[in-house]
């Protein structure tokens, strides 16, 4: 079900964004770097902006390394989770697309009613 898969993906984005924002916020206050704080706020300033940033990075709208370089300055653990998140989303996307092609190919491989009737007629004549 496409709607179910989309719902799970959006939920996964939301949960990861909440974790990402929380961890970045805690670590930024610990570091106290105002330049880095402004850079992180421009990329991950709110939940919707962070979701959009993750969407762009996961689906090649923007190079994910750009965001990784910012995150790794704040937290190495969060940077590793970010890489795992991008990899998971991309593998899930490719798996879903492959599944759609396989199902459609199976449907197209089945003979239609006319072909089945023709095969039955030829079998009966032998």
Secondary structure by P-SEA (a helix, b strand, c coil): caaaaaaaaaaaaaaaaaaaaaaaaaaaaaaccaaaaaaaaaccccaaaaaaaaaaaaaccccaaaaaaaaaaccaaaaaaaaaaaaaaaaaaaaaaaaaaaaaaaaaacccaaaaaaaaaaaaac
